[in-house]
Amino acid sequence: MAYKNYILVCGGTGCESSKSEDIYRDLIKEAELQGVKNEVQVVKTGCFGFCERGPIVKVLPSESFYVGVTPQDAKEIIAEQVVKGREVKRLLYKKDQNATNTVRVQDIDFYQKQFRVVLRNCGVINPENIEEYIARDGYKALEKALFEMTPEQIIAEVKASGLRGRGGAGFPTGVKWESARGAPGDVKYIVCNADEGDPGAYMDRSTIEGDPHSILEAMIIAGKAVGAHQGYIYIRAEYPLAIERLNVAIAQAREMGLMGKDILGSGFDFDVELRLGAGAFVCGEETALLRSIEGNRGMPTPKPPFPAFKGLWDKPTVINNVETLANVPVVLTRGAQWFSSIGTEKSKGTKVFALTGKINNSGLIEVPMGTTLREIIFDIGGGIKGGKKFKGVQTGGPSGGIIVEKDLDTPISYESLVALGSMMGSGGMIVMDEDDCMVDVSKFYMGFCVDESCGKCAPCRIGTSQMYSILDKISKGNGVESDLDDLERIGKAMTKASLCALGGSAANPTMATIKHFREEYLEHIRNHKCRAGKCKDLVVYEINPEKCIGCGLCARKCPVPCIAGEKKQPHVIDKARCIKCGECFKACKFGAVIKR
Amino acid sequence: MAKMTLDELRALREAKRKDLEKRDVEGKDIQIIVGMGTCGIAAGAKQTFDAIVDQVQKKGLEGQVLIRQTGCMGLCYVEPTVEVLVPGMPPVIYGKMTADTAEELVEKHLVGHQLLDNHILDRPAADILKN
């Protein structure tokens, strides 16, 4: 026998500290007292993320959403909701503190902070079952494109929607399609860029794994729009599950006549093949990607000519990123007007971000353009882990910059992020706290670019390794103040002179950290100090003889080993031999090991 | 299935839409949906899936329960995630459902019609296809 009501009490740390345990207990007690314990189950839940307004209590199936609940409210919630079947109006969440109207849970601002267009099917359908995709309006946009619209109309619709490239640069998708359509030639290609390579980014992987048909459908539509009959998905071999699901999806679509010759009897042919990349970051750059598909070494070529005119095997080619394509079916089924009603003036629709780093609720999120970083980090992400202090958020991966506290209220758009010295990038978002060292962070990204630079052009090949060696020197306490000028000078030269965006943006993380955290660089240079304790060469471990009880745990953990001492006597670290691994610091239960 | 015409595609969509709405597939009215993206699998979703299959068989519920996979729901911090649909009960998304929670899930939710403590999460966004 199922219960009539379920009362969910938020058991996240935020709510726990504001008496959710008492609320939970009192609700159970009241249910017994009022003789309805067989009609309601009181349940503790995970965090609802709405911590500022906690404690949160939610009642199912009515979806009543109560905020700021106290243990004294338990009696009324049971009496009203369970016994009489009506909501406790005074506790219901209101959009605005002064507003009198109450809203249902799906209308709450908080829930609408995420809005899922690209991820509409992720976590809903079985990605290996084409019928479930079809049931949720799948291939409906294709029907429209094949039977009701001319190529010009499709392009006009995509242009009107304001959809821009989600790979990072933000070029208007409709304009790209129009150029390729207008380019002379009988053979044209559609390429999907699924070579997601930013450290910490997995938006495209998740989209493909959760909803592979949306990409295929969009590619066929693009094919009709520009007059192409062959598509390639360039995906890295490091994504085996995504590849497997794409292969399943392609086989199903071909079998059902949704791909291949004479699609749905329309007379239009289109087929898609996969091309696997070996994981070179530069192959995410479109010209390098095309060279790789052709079977050549993945190196960029100068633009112009742009791929829309001279792309794959010198034929006009449209290259769109996974997330861009996943929007296309929705643009056609819901219409350009609906799509362009979401977002800001110049950045329409939503953006998917992979929210990682020092954040409580890490995950894949999708928000309307114009959402602020503060809303993403603190409302959706639930704030910084362990109550530490927010330091910065890195967007755009090795091509992006760091955004600091004072800029968190900026609404996200392609333009606003560039104005802050970062970029949209493909959507990686790494949150950093006070324990992250900015010299270390920029050294990490520069090291990544050194490894991934293809070496074709000198500014990138030489510039990245020069910048890396300067950063390395600073991180070891051997820097001089003029190094900062050198970093900026080399960075500017690379930005101007590099052949492709890899080199053109490789200096961004360093430039942004010097701009926002100059004093931290100077601390490394002048005082040989790393305040976050990340730069190993600047950290010294010592044992406080007053706190050390001589348990010997640190000495047993030390891998060198360089800690000595008699049992029950204070131990000593031999600093000359210490490799600064920090094992002793982590092991000590008495706070006797000091890091400085 | 053989190649379809436009009309066949439309008919299939209608039929499957109804299936999805009534949530009653192959005569099974209970559904357990496990998030199986790379992230979920890395957190143990395959083991969870297998453990749920075992537990459902143990209780003799194979005839009633459909166990499906889906992609990533985006709730990486609480993977593996499992959605449970039981007639007469609100749909629920659970997080941190490692294999050792399968017994409690089947015993308590499916048989006892009770929700599990400390695992419930909210769906991250409204479904744009439902408006």
Chai-1 contact restraints between the chains, C-beta under 6 A:
chainA,res_idxA,chainB,res_idxB,connection_type,confidence,min_distance_angstrom,max_distance_angstrom,comment,restraint_id
A,A2,B,G88,contact,1.0,0.0,6.0,A-B,restraint_1
A,A2,B,M89,contact,1.0,0.0,6.0,A-B,restraint_2
A,A2,B,H113,contact,1.0,0.0,6.0,A-B,restraint_3
A,Y6,B,L115,contact,1.0,0.0,6.0,A-B,restraint_4
A,L8,B,I120,contact,1.0,0.0,6.0,A-B,restraint_5
A,G11,B,N118,contact,1.0,0.0,6.0,A-B,restraint_6
A,Q41,B,Q114,contact,1.0,0.0,6.0,A-B,restraint_7
A,Q41,B,L115,contact,1.0,0.0,6.0,A-B,restraint_8
A,V43,B,L115,contact,1.0,0.0,6.0,A-B,restraint_9
A,V43,B,D117,contact,1.0,0.0,6.0,A-B,restraint_10
A,K44,B,D117,contact,1.0,0.0,6.0,A-B,restraint_11
A,K44,B,N118,contact,1.0,0.0,6.0,A-B,restraint_12
A,T45,B,I120,contact,1.0,0.0,6.0,A-B,restraint_13
A,G46,B,G95,contact,1.0,0.0,6.0,A-B,restraint_14
A,G46,B,L121,contact,1.0,0.0,6.0,A-B,restraint_15
A,F48,B,D122,contact,1.0,0.0,6.0,A-B,restraint_16
A,L60,B,P90,contact,1.0,0.0,6.0,A-B,restraint_17
A,P61,B,P90,contact,1.0,0.0,6.0,A-B,restraint_18
A,Q106,B,A126,contact,1.0,0.0,6.0,A-B,restraint_19
A,Q114,B,P124,contact,1.0,0.0,6.0,A-B,restraint_20
A,Q114,B,A125,contact,1.0,0.0,6.0,A-B,restraint_21
A,F115,B,A125,contact,1.0,0.0,6.0,A-B,restraint_22
A,R116,B,A125,contact,1.0,0.0,6.0,A-B,restraint_23
A,R120,B,I128,contact,1.0,0.0,6.0,A-B,restraint_24
A,C122,B,G71,contact,1.0,0.0,6.0,A-B,restraint_25
A,C122,B,C72,contact,1.0,0.0,6.0,A-B,restraint_26
A,G123,B,G35,contact,1.0,0.0,6.0,A-B,restraint_27
A,G123,B,T70,contact,1.0,0.0,6.0,A-B,restraint_28
A,G123,B,G71,contact,1.0,0.0,6.0,A-B,restraint_29
A,G123,B,M73,contact,1.0,0.0,6.0,A-B,restraint_30
A,N126,B,R68,contact,1.0,0.0,6.0,A-B,restraint_31
A,N126,B,Q69,contact,1.0,0.0,6.0,A-B,restraint_32
A,N126,B,T70,contact,1.0,0.0,6.0,A-B,restraint_33
A,P127,B,G71,contact,1.0,0.0,6.0,A-B,restraint_34
A,E131,B,K16,contact,1.0,0.0,6.0,A-B,restraint_35
A,I134,B,L12,contact,1.0,0.0,6.0,A-B,restraint_36
A,I134,B,R13,contact,1.0,0.0,6.0,A-B,restraint_37
A,I134,B,K16,contact,1.0,0.0,6.0,A-B,restraint_38
A,A135,B,K16,contact,1.0,0.0,6.0,A-B,restraint_39
A,A135,B,R17,contact,1.0,0.0,6.0,A-B,restraint_40
A,A135,B,L20,contact,1.0,0.0,6.0,A-B,restraint_41
A,R136,B,L129,contact,1.0,0.0,6.0,A-B,restraint_42
A,S206,B,G37,contact,1.0,0.0,6.0,A-B,restraint_43
A,S206,B,C72,contact,1.0,0.0,6.0,A-B,restraint_44
A,E209,B,G37,contact,1.0,0.0,6.0,A-B,restraint_45
A,E209,B,G71,contact,1.0,0.0,6.0,A-B,restraint_46
A,G210,B,G71,contact,1.0,0.0,6.0,A-B,restraint_47
A,G210,B,C72,contact,1.0,0.0,6.0,A-B,restraint_48
A,L241,B,T38,contact,1.0,0.0,6.0,A-B,restraint_49
A,M256,B,M1,contact,1.0,0.0,6.0,A-B,restraint_50
A,M256,B,M4,contact,1.0,0.0,6.0,A-B,restraint_51
A,G257,B,K3,contact,1.0,0.0,6.0,A-B,restraint_52
A,G257,B,M4,contact,1.0,0.0,6.0,A-B,restraint_53
A,L264,B,L6,contact,1.0,0.0,6.0,A-B,restraint_54
A,G265,B,T5,contact,1.0,0.0,6.0,A-B,restraint_55
A,N361,B,Y77,contact,1.0,0.0,6.0,A-B,restraint_56
A,S362,B,C76,contact,1.0,0.0,6.0,A-B,restraint_57
A,S362,B,Y77,contact,1.0,0.0,6.0,A-B,restraint_58
A,G363,B,G74,contact,1.0,0.0,6.0,A-B,restraint_59
A,G363,B,L75,contact,1.0,0.0,6.0,A-B,restraint_60
A,G363,B,C76,contact,1.0,0.0,6.0,A-B,restraint_61
A,G363,B,Y77,contact,1.0,0.0,6.0,A-B,restraint_62
A,L364,B,G74,contact,1.0,0.0,6.0,A-B,restraint_63
